[in-house]
Amino acid sequence: MSYDVSLYLSVDTGGPEPLEVCVADIGNYTVNVARMWTDALGHSLGDLKEENAGDSLPVLTAAVDTLLAHPERYRAMEPSNGWGDYEGAVSYLRSLRDACLVHPKATIRISH
């Protein structure tokens, strides 16, 4: 099982419904590192579902900074099955944060 995260914008094309455009595909990463993300974010990554990207920047930035400041703490949370690791968890969250910087008006979409 994994998280699959993308950023979408709604575009009014004049039609009956807005067009949903994917502006950033963060990709997917294993839920086996969810404990790291939850600890760093203060809540589940899934709680960002349908949130505004710009509004989510402070918590994402703080979480990336926390992960980077305490590598040994988070390496201790690596899954014993080897699916996912600290470096991958940091890279994935940093990619989401960076995409939110570029597309602050987008909506975060998460499936798992």
MIPA-932846 format. One line per 2 residues: number of its first residue (from 1); their letters; for each residue z, x, y of N, C-alpha, C. Coordinates in nm, 3 decimals, always signed. Layout:
N
NUM> A> Z/X/Y/Z/X/Y/Z/X/Y ~ ... .
This chain:
112
1> MS> +0.000/+0.085/-0.118/+0.000/+0.000/+0.000/+0.000/+0.089/+0.123 ~ -0.069/+0.042/+0.228/-0.078/+0.122/+0.351/-0.084/+0.031/+0.473 .
3> YD> -0.058/+0.094/+0.586/-0.078/+0.027/+0.714/-0.221/+0.058/+0.758 ~ -0.291/-0.041/+0.809/-0.424/-0.024/+0.865/-0.416/-0.072/+1.009 .
5> VS> -0.437/+0.019/+1.104/-0.415/-0.011/+1.246/-0.543/+0.008/+1.325 ~ -0.571/-0.088/+1.413/-0.686/-0.083/+1.504/-0.645/-0.141/+1.638 .
7> LY> -0.723/-0.109/+1.740/-0.704/-0.170/+1.872/-0.826/-0.255/+1.903 ~ -0.802/-0.375/+1.952/-0.910/-0.469/+1.982/-0.899/-0.519/+2.125 .
9> LS> -1.015/-0.544/+2.184/-1.026/-0.609/+2.314/-1.099/-0.742/+2.297 ~ -1.056/-0.840/+2.372/-1.127/-0.968/+2.377/-1.220/-0.964/+2.498 .
11> VD> -1.347/-0.993/+2.474/-1.447/-0.989/+2.581/-1.504/-1.128/+2.599 ~ -1.499/-1.178/+2.722/-1.556/-1.309/+2.754/-1.706/-1.291/+2.773 .
13> TG> -1.783/-1.341/+2.678/-1.929/-1.329/+2.686/-1.993/-1.457/+2.738 ~ -1.910/-1.555/+2.773/-1.962/-1.682/+2.818/-1.980/-1.782/+2.706 .
15> GP> -1.961/-1.737/+2.584/-1.974/-1.826/+2.467/-1.848/-1.909/+2.449 ~ -1.844/-1.989/+2.343/-1.731/-2.078/+2.321/-1.600/-2.003/+2.293 .
17> EP> -1.609/-1.883/+2.238/-1.490/-1.803/+2.209/-1.514/-1.660/+2.252 ~ -1.408/-1.589/+2.290/-1.429/-1.449/+2.329/-1.471/-1.364/+2.208 .
19> LE> -1.542/-1.259/+2.237/-1.584/-1.164/+2.135/-1.472/-1.062/+2.115 ~ -1.434/-1.038/+1.992/-1.331/-0.939/+1.959/-1.402/-0.807/+1.926 .
21> VC> -1.370/-0.703/+2.003/-1.435/-0.574/+1.986/-1.330/-0.470/+1.948 ~ -1.356/-0.400/+1.837/-1.267/-0.292/+1.796/-1.299/-0.170/+1.883 .
23> VA> -1.200/-0.124/+1.960/-1.220/-0.009/+2.048/-1.160/+0.118/+1.991 ~ -1.075/+0.106/+1.890/-1.017/+0.223/+1.824/-0.971/+0.186/+1.684 .
25> DI> -1.021/+0.259/+1.588/-0.978/+0.240/+1.450/-0.891/+0.359/+1.412 ~ -0.761/+0.337/+1.405/-0.667/+0.444/+1.374/-0.677/+0.478/+1.225 .
27> GN> -0.722/+0.385/+1.147/-0.734/+0.405/+1.003/-0.611/+0.357/+0.931 ~ -0.591/+0.408/+0.810/-0.475/+0.363/+0.735/-0.392/+0.482/+0.690 .
29> YT> -0.265/+0.455/+0.666/-0.174/+0.557/+0.616/-0.068/+0.487/+0.532 ~ -0.020/+0.556/+0.435/+0.071/+0.500/+0.337/+0.201/+0.446/+0.398 .
31> VN> +0.249/+0.337/+0.343/+0.377/+0.280/+0.386/+0.495/+0.363/+0.336 ~ +0.467/+0.462/+0.253/+0.575/+0.546/+0.202/+0.648/+0.625/+0.312 .
33> VA> +0.587/+0.636/+0.429/+0.654/+0.706/+0.541/+0.712/+0.606/+0.642 ~ +0.713/+0.480/+0.607/+0.761/+0.376/+0.699/+0.904/+0.401/+0.744 .
35> RM> +0.985/+0.460/+0.658/+1.124/+0.489/+0.695/+1.129/+0.585/+0.814 ~ +1.040/+0.684/+0.817/+1.033/+0.778/+0.930/+0.997/+0.703/+1.058 .
37> WT> +0.891/+0.623/+1.049/+0.846/+0.551/+1.167/+0.952/+0.454/+1.217 ~ +1.016/+0.382/+1.126/+1.119/+0.286/+1.165/+1.234/+0.356/+1.235 .
39> DA> +1.275/+0.470/+1.182/+1.383/+0.545/+1.243/+1.344/+0.593/+1.383 ~ +1.225/+0.649/+1.397/+1.180/+0.703/+1.526/+1.150/+0.593/+1.629 .
41> LG> +1.091/+0.483/+1.583/+1.056/+0.374/+1.674/+1.174/+0.285/+1.711 ~ +1.269/+0.276/+1.619/+1.381/+0.183/+1.637/+1.349/+0.046/+1.580 .
43> HS> +1.232/+0.032/+1.521/+1.189/-0.092/+1.455/+1.069/-0.059/+1.368 ~ +1.026/-0.152/+1.289/+0.913/-0.132/+1.201/+0.783/-0.112/+1.280 .
45> LG> +0.695/-0.029/+1.227/+0.562/-0.015/+1.287/+0.493/-0.151/+1.293 ~ +0.514/-0.232/+1.192/+0.455/-0.365/+1.187/+0.496/-0.455/+1.301 .
47> DL> +0.609/-0.424/+1.366/+0.654/-0.503/+1.481/+0.563/-0.488/+1.602 ~ +0.475/-0.388/+1.600/+0.380/-0.369/+1.710/+0.256/-0.457/+1.696 .
49> KE> +0.247/-0.528/+1.584/+0.132/-0.615/+1.559/+0.116/-0.716/+1.672 ~ -0.005/-0.723/+1.725/-0.045/-0.815/+1.833/+0.019/-0.780/+1.968 .
51> EN> +0.078/-0.662/+1.979/+0.135/-0.618/+2.106/+0.027/-0.555/+2.193 ~ +0.047/-0.558/+2.323/-0.042/-0.493/+2.418/-0.025/-0.342/+2.405 .
53> AG> -0.136/-0.271/+2.398/-0.132/-0.126/+2.380/-0.058/-0.055/+2.493 ~ -0.087/-0.091/+2.617/-0.021/-0.028/+2.731/+0.129/-0.052/+2.732 .
55> DS> +0.169/-0.174/+2.697/+0.312/-0.206/+2.692/+0.384/-0.130/+2.581 ~ +0.311/-0.090/+2.478/+0.369/-0.021/+2.364/+0.379/+0.130/+2.385 .
57> LP> +0.317/+0.181/+2.490/+0.316/+0.326/+2.513/+0.455/+0.389/+2.524 ~ +0.550/+0.331/+2.597/+0.681/+0.397/+2.607/+0.749/+0.418/+2.472 .
59> VL> +0.747/+0.316/+2.387/+0.813/+0.329/+2.257/+0.736/+0.424/+2.165 ~ +0.604/+0.422/+2.171/+0.525/+0.513/+2.089/+0.543/+0.658/+2.133 .
61> TA> +0.544/+0.681/+2.263/+0.565/+0.816/+2.315/+0.702/+0.868/+2.277 ~ +0.804/+0.785/+2.293/+0.940/+0.825/+2.256/+0.949/+0.854/+2.106 .
63> AV> +0.883/+0.775/+2.024/+0.888/+0.795/+1.879/+0.819/+0.926/+1.839 ~ +0.704/+0.955/+1.897/+0.635/+1.082/+1.868/+0.724/+1.198/+1.910 .
65> DT> +0.782/+1.189/+2.030/+0.871/+1.295/+2.078/+0.991/+1.314/+1.986 ~ +1.047/+1.204/+1.937/+1.162/+1.211/+1.845/+1.122/+1.277/+1.714 .
67> LL> +1.009/+1.238/+1.659/+0.962/+1.299/+1.534/+0.941/+1.449/+1.551 ~ +0.882/+1.489/+1.663/+0.856/+1.631/+1.687/+0.983/+1.710/+1.714 .
69> AH> +1.082/+1.647/+1.773/+1.207/+1.715/+1.807/+1.297/+1.737/+1.686 ~ +1.277/+1.661/+1.580/+1.366/+1.666/+1.463/+1.289/+1.676/+1.332 .
71> PE> +1.205/+1.778/+1.317/+1.120/+1.786/+1.197/+1.198/+1.792/+1.066 ~ +1.308/+1.863/+1.062/+1.382/+1.873/+0.936/+1.442/+1.739/+0.895 .
73> RY> +1.490/+1.665/+0.994/+1.545/+1.531/+0.966/+1.440/+1.443/+0.902 ~ +1.319/+1.447/+0.957/+1.213/+1.359/+0.907/+1.147/+1.413/+0.781 .
75> RA> +1.141/+1.544/+0.765/+1.090/+1.599/+0.639/+1.179/+1.558/+0.522 ~ +1.308/+1.543/+0.549/+1.401/+1.499/+0.445/+1.372/+1.356/+0.400 .
77> ME> +1.296/+1.281/+0.481/+1.260/+1.143/+0.447/+1.125/+1.134/+0.376 ~ +1.061/+1.246/+0.350/+0.930/+1.242/+0.283/+0.945/+1.175/+0.146 .
79> PS> +0.849/+1.094/+0.108/+0.858/+1.025/-0.020/+0.851/+1.122/-0.138 ~ +0.933/+1.098/-0.236/+0.939/+1.185/-0.353/+0.812/+1.179/-0.438 .
81> NG> +0.734/+1.071/-0.423/+0.611/+1.059/-0.502/+0.496/+1.140/-0.444 ~ +0.517/+1.204/-0.325/+0.414/+1.288/-0.266/+0.307/+1.213/-0.190 .
83> WG> +0.318/+1.082/-0.182/+0.220/+1.003/-0.108/+0.267/+0.989/+0.035 ~ +0.217/+1.073/+0.122/+0.257/+1.076/+0.262/+0.355/+1.188/+0.287 .
85> DY> +0.353/+1.238/+0.411/+0.444/+1.344/+0.448/+0.470/+1.339/+0.598 ~ +0.561/+1.426/+0.641/+0.601/+1.431/+0.782/+0.481/+1.455/+0.873 .
87> EG> +0.400/+1.555/+0.839/+0.286/+1.589/+0.924/+0.190/+1.471/+0.938 ~ +0.163/+1.404/+0.828/+0.075/+1.288/+0.832/+0.133/+1.173/+0.912 .
89> AV> +0.264/+1.152/+0.899/+0.331/+1.045/+0.974/+0.324/+1.071/+1.124 ~ +0.346/+1.196/+1.163/+0.339/+1.233/+1.305/+0.196/+1.218/+1.356 .
91> SY> +0.101/+1.269/+1.281/-0.039/+1.263/+1.322/-0.087/+1.119/+1.340 ~ -0.050/+1.032/+1.247/-0.092/+0.892/+1.254/-0.032/+0.822/+1.376 .
93> LR> +0.098/+0.843/+1.398/+0.163/+0.779/+1.513/+0.110/+0.836/+1.644 ~ +0.082/+0.966/+1.646/+0.024/+1.028/+1.766/-0.116/+0.971/+1.793 .
95> SL> -0.194/+0.949/+1.687/-0.327/+0.891/+1.704/-0.319/+0.751/+1.764 ~ -0.223/+0.672/+1.718/-0.203/+0.538/+1.774/-0.163/+0.548/+1.920 .
97> RD> -0.067/+0.636/+1.950/-0.024/+0.653/+2.089/-0.140/+0.695/+2.178 ~ -0.220/+0.790/+2.134/-0.332/+0.839/+2.213/-0.437/+0.731/+2.235 .
99> AC> -0.463/+0.649/+2.134/-0.558/+0.539/+2.149/-0.505/+0.436/+2.250 ~ -0.376/+0.413/+2.249/-0.316/+0.320/+2.345/-0.327/+0.373/+2.488 .
101> LV> -0.320/+0.505/+2.503/-0.340/+0.566/+2.635/-0.481/+0.541/+2.687 ~ -0.578/+0.554/+2.598/-0.719/+0.537/+2.635/-0.755/+0.390/+2.657 .
103> HP> -0.691/+0.300/+2.580/-0.726/+0.157/+2.584/-0.600/+0.072/+2.610 ~ -0.537/+0.085/+2.727/-0.411/+0.016/+2.751/-0.419/-0.137/+2.755 .
105> KA> -0.538/-0.192/+2.770/-0.552/-0.338/+2.775/-0.582/-0.398/+2.638 ~ -0.593/-0.313/+2.539/-0.624/-0.360/+2.403/-0.502/-0.420/+2.335 .
107> TI> -0.526/-0.487/+2.225/-0.422/-0.545/+2.142/-0.415/-0.466/+2.013 ~ -0.293/-0.435/+1.970/-0.272/-0.361/+1.845/-0.282/-0.459/+1.728 .
109> RI> -0.369/-0.429/+1.634/-0.383/-0.509/+1.513/-0.337/-0.426/+1.394 ~ -0.251/-0.485/+1.313/-0.196/-0.414/+1.197/-0.205/-0.503/+1.075 .
111> SH> -0.254/-0.445/+0.968/-0.248/-0.516/+0.840/-0.193/-0.418/+0.737 ~ -0.130/-0.475/+0.636/-0.082/-0.394/+0.525/-0.063/-0.480/+0.403 .
